[in-house]
Amino acid sequence: MIEFPYMAKKRVLQLGEGSLAVLLPCAWIRKNKIVKGSEVIVLANERVIIEPATQARIHQINEAVKVLAYKEEGKPYGG
């Protein structure tokens, strides 16, 4: 059994004319019960983070985005 955290070097694959893909590690897929058609959250800035798309996590990210949008406008966020 693979221990987490897990690190592996992966190749980037080309899918079609304009899409690129990286395969997710099988151990992570099994651990997070990811199947064909599952949704994942992709957070990207200087790094990319991929995590299972749970309702709680989606809500948490949406709230954080709202707070950041208010901060950019110079307004306090009231929830």
Stockholm file with secondary structure:
# STOCKHOLM 1.0

chainA/1-79         MIEFPYMAKKRVLQLGEGSLAVLLPCAWIRKNKIVKGSEVIVLANERVIIEPATQARIHQINEAVKVLAYKEEGKPYGG
#=GR chainA/1-79 SS CCCSSCCCCCCCEEETTTEEECCCCHHHHHHTTCCTTCCEEEEESSSEEEEECCHHHHHHHHHHHHHHHHHHTTCCCCC
#=GC SS_cons        CCCSSCCCCCCCEEETTTEEECCCCHHHHHHTTCCTTCCEEEEESSSEEEEECCHHHHHHHHHHHHHHHHHHTTCCCCC
//
